[in-house]
Amino acid sequence: MRYNEFNKTQVTEMSASSNPKRYSSELGALVAFTDANSLDSIPDSKLADPKKIKKSIDDVSPQLNKKIFDAWHKRALEYIEIILAHNGSLPQKYGWVAGQNIGPVADVEFHNFPISGLSIKDEGGITLTNLSPEALGLEPLRGNDVYEQYAPRQYATWKTKIFKAVIAEAKASPGTPIGGDGRYTITYDADTGDFTIFHKKTWTMTESDIMDNLIKNAPWQRPFGDWYQTNFQQYKDWMKPLVVALSKQFTDIMSKALESSDQLKKILQFEEKPYYYATHKALYYVPGAADAGDLELKGIWYGEPDGTSQLFKAKIGNEESDDGAVIDLYVRYANGMFAANPTARVQSLRDPEFIAWDKL
């Protein structure tokens, strides 16, 4: 297989947002696996659903990044040889998830094959999955912030300090937008005494409106969260009472929630069928859940907050060994601090061979 040409009308240099990286790496690999010379030349015979997949490719093609695409095409050609040596054959047809975050882990799907496909991580460490806090045993009431649910007094004090500080800064500079990087802002009007808040839409609020409604997270609160993220090092002590209140509770709750091997396999994204996991540096074979052995939680401990996240580290390994892989468990504001409630995330898997991953 050799990559000869690139359709420049399909791929442009884009900014470093997540979609260009994701689509470019996955499609670069798909072209390699389908023995094509370009996106335009992928044969229908190599695709499980050619009409749907090519429509998806057309939809995302303006977002693609040529450098990332080229790098992953080259890397995938190398990994194909490793897979052939490991498995002895390749599938006849392929699929592409096209950005969907539901269903199997694999991004490039292997159809009618004992291995489900290839999961691709373009940069950084091994990232496993996004979760709801409930998956880690944390059960906030519907619509509640999980931090507020478990430490209401400390949460209210912390959040109130942030909102008062932002309001004071806005008042000190009337007409000047205040926020993090300037995308989402709050501006004080000295003539009316109102605040104009922008986060995708605009709100006009009084100081009383803001302070009376700060506990329940909402999109208009994004500028306050951005401000705190930007100034976290200066004001991180404000978070200490909340961290003290949450860290022991969350550690105990997560430890109980992750007692079973099946739950550990779920958050570690073991599936019924095995799959391959590809990074810039390595290719791994991830066995099916039934072949991964019985896993146990060896320990869990608190990491460090960074303004948007509470970080916990967990060591997980086979029941018959003291060794284990270490993962980062984040409870974090993934969709804008205070704009939406925290979610959970499992990432930075280290020493995966201790949970039966095989580095090829």
ABEGO torsion letter per residue (X at the ends): XBBABBBAAABBBBBBBAAAAAAAAAAAAAAAAAGBABAAABBAAABABAAAAAAAAAAAAAABBAAAAAAAAAAAAAAAAAAAAAAGBBBABBBBAGGBABEBABABBBBGBABAEBBBBABEBBBABBBBAAAAGBBBBBGBBAAAAABAAAAAAAAAAAAAAAAAAAAABBGBBBEBAGABBBBBBAAAGBBBBBBGBBBBBBAAAAAAAAABBBAAAAAAAAAAAAAAAAAAAAAAAAAAAAAAAAAAAAAAAAABAAAAAAAAGBBABBBBBBBAABBBBBBBAAAAEBBBBAEBBBBBBAGABBBBBBBBBBAABABBBBBBBBBBBAAEBGABBBBBBBBGBBGAAAAGBBBX
